[in-house]
Amino acid sequence: MNELIASDTEQAIDDTVFENLRAVLKDNFDEVIFSVFEVADGVFETLDSWTDTSDMKELVRLPHSLKSVSATIGANSLQELSVSCEALAKDGKVEQAMLIAQEMKQAYEALIKALEQRGYQRPST
């Protein structure tokens, strides 16, 4: 398992980044959290259906999208894994990128639990 994976929910979110963003955005913070869920769920839905004939540009775009939203709320493990996955995809290393994508999914699951502990519920899919 990659050392970047958040092994528990305490490591899934950088509390300083998270709380600073919440303080700045106030009532709009919930929209940011919803956006994280929306983007991540879409990324993993697409990655789950990935095949060898899928568009390589998509494999680069997906972790790129996730990298941005995860960094915004302090989900550093997910963000760092997304950076790795994007770089591997750009280099055409599909197999390795897909392995990192599985680690990204685990980091996202830890993030979901961490957000739930903070009172944020993932929208029903």
N, C-alpha and C positions, 0 to 999 in steps of 0.2 A: 504494500500500500504506500502511496506517495506521502511523504512527510508533510506536504502542504494541506492534506485533508484535515479538516476540523474533526477531531475524534470525539469531541463532545460539544454540547451546545454553548458552553462558555467560550469556546474558541471560535465559534461560527461568526461572531460579530465583534468588531472593535467597539467597545462601549463608548469610548470618547468620541469617535466619529459619529456613531449612531445618535448619541445624546446631543451633540452639538448641532447636528442637522435637524433633529426634532425641535430644539430650542429656536433655531433660525426660522424654520418653516411653519411652526405652530400648527394651525388648522389644516394646512396643506400637506403635512407630513404623511397622513394616511394615503393620499393620492400617490406619493412616491412609493410607499410600501406596496400598494395595489399594482403599480407599474412593474415593480420587481417580480411579483408573482406572475403577472401577465407575460412579461418577456421571458422569464425562465421557463414557465410551463410551455410556452410556444417553442422555445429552443429544444427542450427535452422531448417534446412530442415529435418534432422533426428528426432529431437525432435517433430516436427510438425506431424510426422507420427508414433509417439510412440504408442504402444498398451500394454496392460497388459501382452501379451505373448512375448514381446520383451526381448532381452538379458539384464539382469541387469548389466553386465560388461560394456555394451555400455552406460548405463545411468550414470555410474561412469566416464567413459572415456571422454564423451562429455564435461561436464563442466570443467574437468581437462585440456583439450586442450584449451578451451576458457580462462581459468584462466591465463595461461602462456602468450598468445599473448596480452590479454588486459592489463596485468600488464606491459608489455614491453613498451607500448606507454602511460602509465599513465591513462588508463581508469579504475580508481580505483573502481567506483561503480560496473561496470560489473565484475571486478576481484573479489570483495568481495562477490557478489551474486553467482559467479561461485564456490567459496570456500564453501559457504553454501550449494549449490545444490549438490556438490560432496560429502560432509559429510553426508547429508541426504540420498543420494543414497547408499553410503557405509553401512549405518545403515539399509538399506532396507525400508526406509520410502518413498516409491515411490510417494504417493499422495502429500506429502509435497514437495518433490523434484520437482515435476511437477509444483506446484504452484510457487516455486522459479524460475523455468525455464521460466515461463511467465513474471516474473519480470525482468529476465535477458534479455528477448527479448525487453522489454520496454527500458531498459538501453542501449541496442545495438542500438535501433532506435534513442535515444538521441545522442549516439556516432556518428552514421551516419550523423546526422545533424551538429554536431560539426565539423566533418571532412570536410563536404561540405562547411561549413563557412570558413574553412582554405584552400579551393581550391582542396580538394581531392574528387574525384567522385567514388562512388561505381560502380564496373564493372557490366555491364548488365548480368542478370542471364538467 
